């Protein structure tokens, strides 16, 4: 008996395959630098502008990799035209990610300089909760289970960083160590996945990219 597959299930499967190129992992890794770089810009630009000036990096990462996917990856694996359902979910996801990153970044930078005002581990706990909620929503909206794992790992970074700050003298509440390390790991994972994909699906010699 032939099992019937709905168009929605088929689209969901194709969507999962289309984001297994490592770019999502690289994007997340680069965006984690938003919790590291503003720390070092703050002495020169102030707390507000050190955060605000870095926000456009989010859009650069999105549209830069979108162009790369269209120019380099799609000629190898083909393109998928999604329906209204998937487009709406992706649009909502983008809005959620922007909101979560802005809130978490503001809280993160604020905690560096006003930790005593909020008291104890409160700032780190708030950031962890926001990150966990954000990644959980992203994993659900994108039907991508590994985002739940990333959410758990990344949401522990503020708490571990605070522990390193209090007990081992790590600077800036440990954010450069924890978020910086996770950034390197995720970018490395993404590059490995991307490299394997490019090797698995090479372009014909006449169509090879310069």
VENVEN-V176815 format. One record per pair of residues at least 24 apart in sequence whose C-alpha atoms are under 6 Angstrom apart, sorted by the first residue. I is the first residue (numbers start at 0). J is the second residue. If there is no record, write none. Layout:
# VENVEN-V176815
i=I j=J
i=I j=J
This chain:
# VENVEN-V176815
i=20 j=192
i=20 j=193
i=21 j=189
i=21 j=192
i=21 j=193
i=22 j=189
i=24 j=185
i=24 j=189
i=25 j=186
i=25 j=189
i=28 j=182
i=28 j=185
i=28 j=186
i=31 j=182
i=35 j=175
i=75 j=200
i=99 j=133
i=111 j=171
i=123 j=157
i=123 j=158
i=127 j=154
i=130 j=154
